[in-house]
Amino acid sequence: MSDSSTQGIKTVLHPVSDLAKAKAVYAALLGVEPVADGAYYVGFEAAGQHIGLVPAGGPQAMTSPVAYWHVADIEAKLAEVTAAGAVVKEPVRDVGGGRLVATVTDPDGNVLGLLQDR
């Protein structure tokens, strides 16, 4: 193992079928209004975590929530987890604002997200 530990799960994205209805539920659950509120994404900041709502699973075709592990070096962590047996689902891509994301699947098909803020 390397010393490239994670910073923990700080971001969880949820695919939703009705963004307006989901936004109301998550606002009530979290007790805060969204910090990002668009037709393609709604995001909340609560208790040090970012909770995102993605209509119809977005371009990544999410079918279940994905937890994103925050890392200091996404390329190094991606290499480390794939060497250990994970399979790349989505390679590293810039989603704007200096944020890089990637997803892998573990040996059981569970999707794990990696996220690096520059």
C-alpha positions as a printed NumPy array, in Angstrom:
array([[  0.   ,   0.   ,   0.   ],
       [  1.082,   3.566,  -0.639],
       [  0.635,   6.603,   1.522],
       [ -2.04 ,   7.971,  -0.822],
       [ -4.818,   7.75 ,   1.73 ],
       [ -8.204,   9.261,   0.987],
       [ -9.752,  12.303,   2.592],
       [-12.952,  10.311,   3.126],
       [-16.344,  10.297,   1.47 ],
       [-17.444,  13.894,   1.156],
       [-19.642,  13.728,  -1.943],
       [-22.587,  11.46 ,  -2.708],
       [-24.558,  11.778,  -5.944],
       [-28.08 ,  10.42 ,  -6.265],
       [-29.845,   9.757,  -9.584],
       [-33.405,  11.116,  -9.45 ],
       [-36.382,  10.796, -11.779],
       [-38.088,  14.064, -10.744],
       [-35.617,  16.799,  -9.838],
       [-38.18 ,  19.199,  -8.345],
       [-39.697,  16.561,  -6.071],
       [-36.295,  15.234,  -5.019],
       [-35.013,  18.751,  -4.326],
       [-37.899,  19.351,  -1.913],
       [-37.261,  16.06 ,  -0.088],
       [-33.498,  16.612,   0.25 ],
       [-33.954,  20.239,   1.348],
       [-36.293,  19.027,   4.087],
       [-33.963,  16.185,   5.061],
       [-30.815,  18.32 ,   5.175],
       [-32.448,  21.493,   6.489],
       [-30.698,  23.697,   3.916],
       [-31.389,  25.145,   0.493],
       [-29.284,  24.026,  -2.482],
       [-25.981,  25.757,  -3.228],
       [-26.238,  24.68 ,  -6.884],
       [-29.674,  24.643,  -8.472],
       [-29.855,  23.948, -12.2  ],
       [-31.861,  21.871, -14.615],
       [-29.024,  19.332, -14.874],
       [-27.855,  19.235, -11.227],
       [-28.895,  20.276,  -7.724],
       [-26.294,  20.245,  -4.968],
       [-26.47 ,  20.725,  -1.212],
       [-23.735,  21.385,   1.353],
       [-24.568,  19.964,   4.765],
       [-22.404,  18.87 ,   7.697],
       [-19.219,  18.923,   5.619],
       [-20.677,  16.814,   2.839],
       [-21.906,  17.565,  -0.658],
       [-25.121,  15.812,  -1.674],
       [-25.944,  16.011,  -5.379],
       [-29.089,  15.18 ,  -7.313],
       [-28.582,  14.093, -10.925],
       [-31.675,  13.933, -13.172],
       [-32.078,  10.561, -14.891],
       [-28.609,   9.567, -13.71 ],
       [-26.949,  12.176, -15.931],
       [-24.488,  11.442, -18.718],
       [-22.841,   8.788, -16.552],
       [-26.138,   6.814, -16.533],
       [-26.12 ,   6.32 , -12.759],
       [-28.668,   3.789, -11.531],
       [-27.87 ,   4.05 ,  -7.826],
       [-26.134,   6.545,  -5.524],
       [-22.376,   6.899,  -5.958],
       [-20.121,   7.864,  -3.057],
       [-17.059,   9.869,  -4.074],
       [-13.848,   9.42 ,  -2.117],
       [-11.869,  12.66 ,  -2.088],
       [ -8.194,  12.164,  -2.915],
       [ -5.124,  14.382,  -3.294],
       [ -3.921,  12.719,  -6.525],
       [ -6.676,  11.093,  -8.595],
       [ -4.334,   9.57 , -11.193],
       [ -2.189,   7.913,  -8.498],
       [ -5.244,   6.595,  -6.641],
       [ -6.814,   5.336,  -9.869],
       [ -3.614,   3.446, -10.688],
       [ -3.49 ,   2.034,  -7.166],
       [ -7.073,   0.748,  -7.09 ],
       [ -6.942,  -0.69 , -10.611],
       [ -3.702,  -2.496,  -9.755],
       [ -5.607,  -3.972,  -6.805],
       [ -8.403,  -5.268,  -9.057],
       [-10.86 ,  -2.417,  -9.633],
       [-12.003,  -1.768, -13.207],
       [-12.261,   1.741, -14.644],
       [-15.89 ,   2.637, -15.395],
       [-15.284,   6.31 , -16.238],
       [-11.752,   7.628, -16.712],
       [-10.618,  10.875, -15.119],
       [-12.466,  13.879, -16.489],
       [-12.692,  17.553, -15.566],
       [-16.223,  18.508, -14.522],
       [-15.433,  22.2  , -14.148],
       [-14.057,  24.433, -11.47 ],
       [-10.852,  22.426, -11.264],
       [-12.675,  19.303, -10.093],
       [-11.592,  15.948, -11.505],
       [-13.704,  12.805, -11.145],
       [-13.46 ,   9.15 , -12.129],
       [-15.349,   5.989, -11.26 ],
       [-14.317,   2.38 , -10.914],
       [-16.125,  -0.83 , -10.106],
       [-14.989,  -3.175,  -7.391],
       [-14.905,  -6.965,  -7.967],
       [-18.634,  -7.161,  -7.128],
       [-19.657,  -4.417,  -9.538],
       [-20.16 ,  -1.696,  -6.927],
       [-19.376,   1.757,  -8.313],
       [-16.802,   3.803,  -6.373],
       [-16.151,   7.436,  -7.184],
       [-12.849,   9.281,  -6.918],
       [-12.74 ,  13.076,  -6.748],
       [ -9.855,  15.542,  -6.7  ],
       [-10.184,  19.291,  -6.273],
       [ -7.287,  21.279,  -7.662]])
